[in-house]
Amino acid sequence: MLSPCDERDVSNKEKYRLRVKDVDIKEGIFTWVSLEPVINPDQALAVIHMAHPYVNFWKVGKLNHMKEYERTVDWGKFLFDAETLLTKLGAKYYIKNDLRAFSIKQ
């Protein structure tokens, strides 16, 4: 049985959540993560890389309603990097429309 961690210790809380997801996967429970709002693309990519063994499906979106900060982020690059990583990991995913709008038109 898993025991909860002290809520004040963020790193332990995240480790506990991943342990729960691991149990879910082993029990055949479908798991998904909605990764939004993405504020820091590098952190979001690190979460994908760290948590991918425990997640069946990803939904990825971007930060909204903070226009000044949003302009400082290269959302097209994040979209490319996220899709590249998710594809490399063999992950199933959905890119939310607000982020999809930054895809390069071919």
Helices and strands as residue ranges (DSSP letters): H 10-26, E 32-35, H 41-51, G 52-54, E 57-60, H 67-70, H 75-88, E 92-95, H 97-100
